[in-house]
Amino acid sequence: MTNQPPAAVLAVEGLTKDYPGVRAVDNVSFSIDSSTVHCLVGENGAGKSTLVKMLTGALRPTSGSMMVNGSVYQPNTPHDARECGIATLFQELHVVDELTVLDNLTLGMERSRFGFLIKSDLDDKVVQTLAAIEPSIDPSARVSSLSVAQKQIIEIARAASSGANVIIMDEPTAALSEREVERLFGVIHQLREAAVTVIYISHKLDEILKLGDAVTVLRDGKHIATKPLSDVAGRSELIEMMIGRNLFQDYTPRSTVTDDVVLDAQGLTNKLLKDVSFHINRGEIVGFYGLVGAGKTEIARALFGADKIAGSILFKGRMVGNSPKQAIANGIALVPEERRTQGLFTNLSIRENIPVMNLRRMSDCGVFRASEEQTAAIEYVDKLSIATDSIDKHTEKLSGGNQQKVVLAKCLFSKANLLLLDEPTRGVDVGAKTEIYDIIKTLADEGNSVAVFSSELDEVLGICDRIFLLFAGSLKSEVTNNSDVDIAHILNVVTGGGEGTSQ
């Protein structure tokens, strides 16, 4: 008796989606085996979101066909997709904090009689499903009392109990800690063992390589490859397929780093930080690396004067002050982790965003010089290679990478000599990442200092001269970057495995 190959739970053939003047998905064909974790990767703009919207009935294809479990599949709405066993978990959680876990699990599927909700077999079914996935969650607990990871598990249990045999997960680990990610991976393995297929979408290539059974790569709306991950030669091959060239570069020591200390922080302490001390030199790129909750953002906000802090911060020999306004006046600028809500005025244009951190450069005696605003916008669009057809385009219409470049332009226009970059490439595709890294290196080569606060080890190893390792609010170790850097030491320190020593 021969082993039969697994049946395709979902297949697309010649799938195409056209918008006026743009082909977002171009003749894509591939299939997904049942009971597997099938990963979907590609740069921003590769066509992933459009493809998922067609799979879930949110968009109608221009041409092509889809099949689910061997039958023709033509969803007109997301409800049609759910009826055919396809559920989607989006990056933004869709739970109601004010309701109980059980209420959330049955939301939209309640049974009623004469307008009154009644208990049904569904209640028992969803509770049993939740218990099988994560027995520690109390069905009677209010969702507001749960962690982000637990809320995510509720959404997974709701999808599984609805009878879905395909669950699409879009960037599910974006807001999770390392331990929560491991727990989520465990849940995904349980789903696979229960004959549920998971379509997993992520920019985090290490997750793809660790979790997936197969991968589909899209580029510029086209299907590049679908292959078992066991046949993929690591990150480098994935990146080459995604962008057509290998972007990975080892750290290269820079000759422009000086011994001139521009920032000296001593004994920084607050509710999370514990007696953190370090210095940054002129022309240096330093990295602050740790997992979620290690204290990276708290240090960035302390240096920028956004949070109250005990201890001392000297910049160019003077006290920094205790407000963002004073920090900007002293030459310190912050690119925040959440660029859309904290770094940009998305309802304003590129031209209007760039000067907001230093409007005095554009005015005399209260009279604003619009011509200089335009000149500055043109200069920084060119300098940072911001992809746009007009400086008057609203920043909400830019890609994530170009939005991040506008935030960087704001900081540069403020004449900052110390740039604080909190997760500078989060949610940015690998092509835009390389452009941002090149900008960071150029700024440092020009004599500016840069602090990169990142949860991506490849990022800090690729561009930083020195790396501070954080765990639970403490600075545990300092590493000088070179070709012999001990990655095992770094991972041991940031996961709480030891105090560590400077390398």
KOLTI-178493 format. One line per 8 residues: number of its first residue (from 1); their letters; for each residue x negated, y, z of C-alpha. Coordinates in pm, 1 decimal. Example, Ala and Ser with C-alpha at 12.3 -4.5 7.8 and 13.67 -1.06 7.14 Angstrom:
1> as> -1230.0/-450.0/780.0  -1367.0/-106.0/714.0;
This chain:
1> mtnqppaa> 0.0/0.0/0.0  -148.1/335.6/-105.2  -127.9/653.1/96.8  115.7/896.7/-57.7  13.7/1264.7/-70.6  224.9/1495.9/146.5  529.6/1644.3/-23.9  526.5/2013.3/-113.6;
9> vlaveglt> 763.4/2196.1/117.8  741.6/2513.4/-90.1  622.5/2579.6/-445.2  611.3/2893.8/-660.3  560.8/2896.0/-1035.3  474.6/3202.5/-1242.7  606.0/3434.4/-969.9  590.6/3799.3/-1078.7;
17> kdypgvra> 712.9/4124.8/-925.5  707.6/4451.4/-1121.2  767.8/4802.9/-997.0  772.2/5105.3/-1229.1  418.6/5121.9/-1364.3  283.3/4860.8/-1121.0  268.6/4480.0/-1122.0  241.2/4391.0/-753.0;
25> vdnvsfsi> 244.1/4012.0/-800.7  118.8/3876.2/-1132.2  213.8/3525.5/-1246.9  132.2/3350.5/-917.0  161.5/2970.1/-893.8  73.3/2741.1/-601.5  232.0/2492.5/-362.6  225.9/2433.9/13.3;
33> dsstvhcl> 219.3/2084.0/162.5  460.2/1987.1/437.9  341.9/1983.4/800.4  32.5/2195.7/740.0  -103.6/2535.2/841.9  -136.4/2714.8/508.8  -327.4/3043.6/525.9  -266.4/3341.1/295.7;
41> vgengagk> -551.4/3589.9/257.4  -641.4/3889.3/42.7  -734.8/4255.1/65.5  -479.0/4524.6/138.1  -288.1/4561.3/-187.0  -362.4/4203.0/-297.8  9.4/4122.3/-309.6  53.7/3928.6/16.4;
49> stlvkmlt> 337.4/4141.2/155.0  527.0/4144.9/-174.7  491.9/3767.5/-206.1  623.0/3713.7/148.4  917.5/3945.0/82.7  1012.0/3732.6/-217.6  976.7/3412.6/-15.0  1205.8/3553.4/254.7;
57> galrptsg> 1471.9/3698.2/22.4  1390.9/4062.0/97.0  1289.1/4112.6/-270.1  1404.1/3948.8/-592.6  1126.2/3832.3/-828.0  1102.7/3992.7/-1171.1  1031.0/3646.5/-1313.3  915.6/3302.8/-1205.7;
65> smmvngsv> 1069.1/3035.5/-987.7  1052.9/2899.3/-632.5  1138.7/2558.1/-491.8  1192.7/2443.4/-131.6  1172.0/2071.5/-57.6  1211.3/1993.8/-426.9  1524.1/2205.4/-479.5  1556.7/2535.3/-664.4;
73> yqpntphd> 1528.7/2824.1/-419.4  1679.7/3164.5/-507.3  1736.2/3365.2/-187.2  1921.6/3694.2/-218.5  1880.9/3796.5/146.8  1671.1/3700.3/450.8  1982.8/3521.3/577.9  1966.4/3294.6/271.8;
81> arecgiat> 1603.3/3216.2/356.4  1692.6/3124.7/714.5  1972.8/2900.5/587.6  1711.7/2718.3/377.6  1483.5/2673.5/678.0  1237.8/2963.5/631.1  1178.6/3196.9/928.8  937.8/3489.3/961.5;
89> lfqelhvv> 747.3/3629.9/1260.7  631.6/3982.2/1188.1  341.0/4164.9/1351.7  590.9/4388.7/1532.9  782.2/4183.0/1789.1  1158.9/4151.7/1747.6  1269.0/4084.5/2104.0  1498.3/4280.4/2336.0;
97> deltvldn> 1318.7/4356.2/2662.6  1639.6/4423.1/2855.4  1780.1/4074.5/2788.8  1680.2/3740.2/2936.6  1466.9/3485.3/2756.5  1775.1/3270.1/2689.9  1970.3/3568.0/2552.8  1683.9/3642.2/2314.7;
105> ltlgmers> 1657.8/3281.1/2202.9  2024.3/3271.4/2101.1  2047.0/3631.0/1975.3  2251.7/3637.3/1655.9  2348.1/3271.7/1694.3  2587.9/3303.1/1992.9  2913.2/3106.2/2009.9  3233.3/3289.0/2101.8;
113> rfgfliks> 3604.3/3221.6/2159.1  3866.8/3495.6/2147.9  3588.5/3752.4/2154.3  3415.1/3605.9/2461.9  3071.9/3442.3/2460.5  3080.8/3078.5/2565.4  2810.6/2829.0/2661.4  2737.4/2578.9/2386.7;
121> dlddkvvq> 2503.8/2299.4/2292.5  2285.9/2567.5/2135.3  2186.2/2693.7/2480.1  2054.5/2351.6/2578.2  1879.7/2309.4/2243.6  1685.7/2636.5/2260.1  1587.5/2577.3/2623.4  1457.9/2231.4/2531.6;
129> tlaaieps> 1264.9/2377.9/2236.5  1108.2/2645.7/2457.5  1018.1/2388.5/2724.2  846.2/2173.6/2462.8  639.3/2468.9/2341.2  573.0/2657.3/2666.4  732.6/2511.9/2983.0  597.5/2790.9/3206.6;
137> idpsarvs> 843.7/3048.8/3065.0  1163.0/3075.8/3272.1  1472.7/3102.4/3046.4  1640.4/3326.9/3304.7  1350.8/3575.9/3322.3  1382.5/3920.8/3168.2  1171.0/3952.4/2857.8  1032.4/4285.5/2984.6;
145> slsvaqkq> 840.4/4090.5/3250.7  653.9/3878.4/2995.5  320.9/3929.1/2820.3  292.4/3999.0/2448.3  183.9/3639.3/2388.7  483.4/3501.8/2580.2  718.5/3724.9/2380.0  564.1/3587.0/2064.6;
153> iieiaraa> 626.8/3232.3/2184.8  994.4/3323.3/2237.6  1015.2/3425.5/1871.9  849.3/3100.1/1768.3  1089.8/2896.6/1985.2  1386.8/3083.8/1837.8  1268.3/3005.0/1485.1  1199.9/2640.4/1566.8;
161> ssganvii> 1534.9/2588.4/1740.0  1717.3/2738.7/1440.4  1604.3/2441.2/1235.0  1332.9/2624.7/1039.5  1081.3/2391.3/882.8  869.3/2676.3/745.8  758.1/2960.4/976.2  569.7/3257.1/828.2;
169> mdeptaal> 341.1/3436.1/1077.5  214.4/3780.7/976.1  -98.2/3892.4/1171.0  26.5/3715.8/1486.9  -289.4/3772.0/1694.6  -325.9/4148.5/1640.0  -231.0/4236.8/1999.6  -341.3/3918.3/2178.6;
177> sereverl> -635.3/3852.1/2407.6  -880.2/3569.9/2334.4  -708.0/3332.8/2577.6  -365.9/3418.4/2436.4  -493.8/3349.3/2086.0  -607.8/3003.5/2196.2  -264.5/2938.9/2348.3  -94.5/3049.7/2026.3;
185> fgvihqlr> -318.2/2815.9/1827.0  -207.6/2534.4/2056.3  156.7/2618.2/1986.2  89.0/2620.4/1611.7  -69.7/2275.7/1635.8  243.1/2154.4/1820.0  462.1/2291.6/1541.9  255.9/2111.0/1279.5;
193> eaavtviy> 287.5/1784.6/1472.5  665.3/1840.3/1481.4  668.7/1855.5/1096.6  695.5/2236.4/1083.9  487.0/2411.4/816.9  319.8/2738.1/917.8  222.2/3003.9/661.8  -43.1/3205.8/845.7;
201> ishkldei> -144.5/3555.5/728.4  -446.1/3727.2/885.8  -740.2/3957.2/811.4  -940.3/3762.6/1070.9  -1130.4/3511.6/861.2  -1268.1/3319.9/1159.9  -909.2/3241.7/1261.5  -834.6/3119.6/909.7;
209> lklgdavt> -1136.9/2888.9/911.6  -1061.1/2755.8/1258.2  -686.6/2705.4/1229.3  -592.6/2637.8/870.4  -555.9/2321.5/664.5  -546.5/2506.1/331.6  -582.6/2860.5/202.3  -437.8/3061.2/-84.4;
217> vlrdgkhi> -637.7/3367.2/-192.2  -478.5/3661.2/-374.9  -661.6/3948.5/-542.8  -501.6/4242.8/-725.2  -169.1/4058.9/-730.7  -318.5/3748.7/-894.0  -365.2/3396.3/-761.6  -738.8/3329.8/-726.4;
225> atkplsdv> -744.5/2989.3/-558.3  -557.6/2742.0/-340.4  -779.2/2483.0/-176.6  -828.7/2282.4/143.0  -1028.0/2479.7/397.5  -1252.9/2177.3/437.6  -1375.7/2259.3/86.0  -1445.7/2627.9/168.1;
233> agrselie> -1806.1/2718.0/251.9  -1727.7/2954.7/538.2  -1660.7/3328.1/551.3  -1891.9/3413.9/263.8  -1693.8/3206.6/12.4  -1361.4/3342.3/135.6  -1487.3/3699.2/102.1  -1625.4/3634.7/-245.3;
241> mmigrnlf> -1288.0/3496.2/-356.3  -1101.7/3789.4/-199.5  -1306.1/4068.3/-356.4  -1511.2/3902.3/-630.9  -1845.4/3965.3/-460.7  -2018.6/3889.2/-131.7  -2000.6/4184.3/107.3  -2169.8/4031.0/409.6;
249> qdytprst> -2494.9/4205.0/494.5  -2733.0/4137.4/782.1  -2832.7/4422.7/1010.5  -3121.0/4631.0/880.3  -3321.0/4834.5/1136.5  -3297.6/5208.6/1069.2  -3594.4/5442.6/1091.7  -3382.2/5747.4/1183.2;
257> vtddvvld> -3310.0/5631.4/1540.5  -3491.2/5853.8/1792.7  -3568.4/5832.4/2164.4  -3389.2/6163.9/2224.0  -3102.5/6091.3/2466.1  -2792.7/6288.5/2366.0  -2539.4/6125.2/2599.9  -2598.5/5987.8/2947.3;
265> aqgltnkl> -2308.5/5823.2/3134.4  -2353.7/5715.7/3496.3  -2119.0/5523.6/3725.1  -1801.1/5549.8/3514.8  -1522.4/5407.0/3729.7  -1142.2/5399.2/3712.0  -868.1/5137.5/3756.3  -1041.7/4907.3/3505.9;
273> lkdvsfhi> -1400.3/5030.6/3467.0  -1650.6/4932.2/3733.7  -1963.8/5149.5/3767.2  -2046.4/5158.7/3395.2  -2374.4/5331.8/3301.2  -2547.6/5369.8/2964.1  -2710.8/5621.6/2731.0  -2691.0/5695.9/2357.7;
281> nrgeivgf> -2979.0/5837.0/2151.8  -2969.1/6085.1/1864.7  -2921.2/5912.9/1528.0  -2824.8/5585.4/1694.3  -2527.2/5356.3/1629.5  -2434.3/5176.4/1950.7  -2170.0/4909.6/1984.3  -1943.2/4830.6/2277.3;
289> yglvgagk> -1832.6/4471.2/2233.1  -1587.3/4269.5/2438.4  -1256.2/4091.5/2422.3  -915.5/4249.5/2483.1  -908.8/4402.6/2833.0  -1287.2/4432.6/2860.1  -1275.7/4814.4/2886.4  -1383.1/4931.7/2540.2;
297> teiaralf> -1095.8/5175.2/2482.8  -1119.4/5299.7/2841.4  -1484.4/5399.0/2790.7  -1402.5/5575.0/2462.7  -1118.3/5769.9/2622.8  -1336.5/5861.3/2922.4  -1611.2/6001.9/2696.9  -1346.5/6200.8/2507.7;
305> gadkiags> -1196.3/6342.8/2827.6  -858.3/6179.6/2766.3  -851.8/5994.0/3101.4  -963.2/6085.8/3450.7  -1282.0/5909.3/3550.2  -1524.3/5897.0/3843.3  -1892.1/5928.4/3759.8  -2083.3/6168.1/3538.2;
313> ilfkgrmv> -2111.3/6224.2/3161.9  -2383.6/6450.3/3024.0  -2393.6/6539.9/2654.6  -2703.2/6726.3/2537.7  -2783.9/6786.5/2903.9  -2448.2/6948.0/2991.8  -2135.1/6815.3/3158.7  -1882.3/6710.0/2895.2;
321> gnspkqai> -1570.2/6838.5/3069.0  -1244.7/6665.6/3141.3  -1023.6/6719.2/2837.0  -1025.3/6635.8/2464.3  -1030.5/7008.5/2390.2  -1356.9/7049.3/2581.7  -1500.7/6733.0/2426.0  -1430.3/6861.4/2073.4;
329> angialvp> -1580.3/7200.2/2164.7  -1894.7/7021.1/2285.0  -1926.6/6819.3/1962.4  -1758.9/6488.9/2052.4  -1476.7/6342.6/1840.9  -1267.9/6026.8/1877.7  -1121.3/5808.0/1603.8  -852.3/5629.2/1809.7;
337> eerrtqgl> -756.5/5264.5/1784.7  -404.6/5349.4/1666.3  -465.5/5581.9/1372.4  -103.5/5626.2/1259.5  36.1/5751.4/1592.0  -276.7/5899.3/1753.6  -513.8/5991.5/1471.5  -295.8/6138.5/1196.3;
345> ftnlsire> -3.0/6366.2/1130.9  149.8/6122.0/883.0  418.2/6369.8/772.4  144.0/6612.3/666.1  -80.3/6595.2/361.4  -449.5/6505.4/342.6  -525.3/6875.6/296.6  -329.2/6969.4/610.8;
353> nipvmnlr> -476.0/6690.7/827.2  -846.2/6746.4/770.1  -890.7/7086.6/944.7  -663.7/7034.6/1248.5  -949.5/6966.6/1494.6  -1122.0/7295.7/1409.7  -867.1/7544.7/1278.6  -1082.1/7837.8/1389.6;
361> rmsdcgvf> -1315.9/7763.2/1100.2  -1023.8/7849.4/870.4  -903.1/8170.8/1026.6  -1002.9/8529.1/1101.8  -816.2/8719.8/1373.1  -527.2/8475.1/1348.0  -506.7/8489.8/966.5  -534.1/8142.5/809.8;
369> raseeqta> -738.0/8104.7/487.7  -551.4/7847.7/276.6  -813.0/7856.2/1.0  -1079.8/7728.3/241.5  -845.5/7453.0/358.2  -816.6/7337.9/-2.4  -1192.7/7356.0/-54.4  -1257.7/7151.1/259.5;
377> aieyvdkl> -1003.7/6887.2/157.2  -1161.0/6848.7/-187.4  -1507.9/6825.7/-30.1  -1418.1/6548.5/215.2  -1204.1/6352.0/-29.2  -1509.9/6340.6/-252.7  -1761.8/6281.7/28.9  -1569.4/5989.2/180.3;
385> siatdsid> -1430.7/5854.7/-150.2  -1069.6/5883.6/-32.7  -857.0/5718.8/-301.8  -577.9/5963.0/-386.6  -435.9/6140.6/-687.3  -380.9/6461.8/-489.2  -503.3/6628.6/-171.7  -136.5/6716.4/-111.6;
393> khteklsg> -30.7/6351.7/-79.2  117.2/6274.2/264.3  -114.4/6049.1/462.8  168.4/5803.0/535.2  149.9/5703.7/167.2  -218.9/5608.2/181.7  -356.0/5258.7/240.1  -492.1/5173.9/585.5;
401> gnqqkvvl> -852.7/5216.5/474.0  -788.6/5559.2/322.2  -592.5/5671.7/627.7  -895.7/5580.0/838.1  -1117.5/5786.4/608.1  -889.9/6089.5/659.6  -927.3/6049.6/1038.4  -1305.5/6034.6/991.4;
409> akclfska> -1286.5/6347.2/773.9  -1105.0/6530.3/1055.5  -1384.3/6440.0/1297.0  -1657.0/6542.9/1054.7  -1487.8/6874.8/984.0  -1485.3/6943.0/1359.4  -1868.4/6941.8/1338.6  -1895.8/6653.9/1587.1;
417> nlllldep> -2243.7/6520.6/1663.9  -2110.9/6217.7/1853.3  -1839.4/6007.0/1689.3  -1644.6/5761.0/1903.5  -1487.8/5496.1/1678.0  -1234.2/5271.8/1853.0  -1169.4/4959.0/1639.1  -1262.0/5156.9/1324.5;
425> trgvdvga> -1165.8/4883.2/1075.2  -864.1/4720.7/1243.7  -603.8/4626.7/981.9  -838.6/4734.3/701.8  -930.0/4501.1/415.8  -1286.9/4383.1/363.5  -1354.1/4619.2/71.6  -1253.9/4928.3/272.2;
433> kteiydii> -1452.6/4795.7/568.9  -1776.0/4808.9/371.8  -1704.9/5165.3/260.9  -1641.5/5270.8/622.5  -1961.0/5097.1/737.8  -2159.0/5285.0/472.1  -2007.2/5614.6/594.6  -2106.5/5532.3/954.9;
441> ktladegn> -2465.4/5454.0/853.9  -2491.7/5773.0/648.7  -2365.5/5985.4/938.9  -2623.3/5831.2/1172.8  -2901.8/5875.4/916.2  -2810.4/6245.5/909.0  -2887.4/6269.9/1282.8  -2540.6/6215.0/1430.0;
449> svavfsse> -2478.4/5955.1/1697.9  -2202.1/5695.0/1664.7  -2040.8/5468.4/1923.6  -1841.3/5176.6/1781.3  -1590.9/5011.7/2017.8  -1500.9/4679.9/1859.6  -1361.9/4334.0/1929.3  -1522.3/4200.4/1608.1;
457> ldevlgic> -1867.4/4053.8/1669.2  -1960.6/4058.0/1298.6  -1887.8/4430.9/1294.5  -2120.5/4529.7/1578.1  -2392.9/4286.8/1465.1  -2376.9/4425.4/1112.5  -2415.7/4797.3/1184.8  -2515.8/4868.9/1545.7;
465> drifllfa> -2870.9/4932.5/1670.0  -2789.1/4842.9/2029.0  -2487.8/4654.6/2166.2  -2336.5/4684.9/2514.2  -2152.7/4369.8/2623.9  -1841.9/4418.2/2836.7  -1632.6/4185.7/3049.8  -1340.4/4278.2/3277.1;
473> gslksevt> -1437.8/4645.7/3299.6  -1808.3/4592.3/3365.8  -2107.5/4644.3/3138.7  -2276.6/4305.6/3172.9  -2564.6/4321.1/2926.4  -2742.3/4533.4/2666.7  -2869.4/4377.2/2343.4  -3114.8/4530.6/2098.4;
481> nnsdvdia> -3003.2/4421.6/1751.4  -3246.5/4226.4/1533.8  -3267.0/3911.5/1324.8  -3329.0/3700.7/1635.9  -3025.8/3817.2/1834.7  -2882.5/3534.9/2047.2  -2515.2/3502.9/1951.7  -2459.3/3226.2/2206.4;
489> hilnvvtg> -2578.3/3466.1/2478.0  -2340.8/3736.8/2357.1  -2037.9/3506.9/2351.3  -2127.1/3365.4/2690.4  -2143.4/3711.3/2847.3  -1821.1/3854.8/2699.9  -1620.0/3546.8/2797.1  -1729.2/3576.0/3158.8;
497> ggegtsq> -1992.4/3303.5/3144.5  -2262.9/3497.8/3321.9  -2402.9/3835.1/3413.1  -2650.3/3833.3/3125.3  -2968.1/4033.0/3090.9  -3087.9/4287.5/2840.2  -3247.1/4143.7/2527.6;
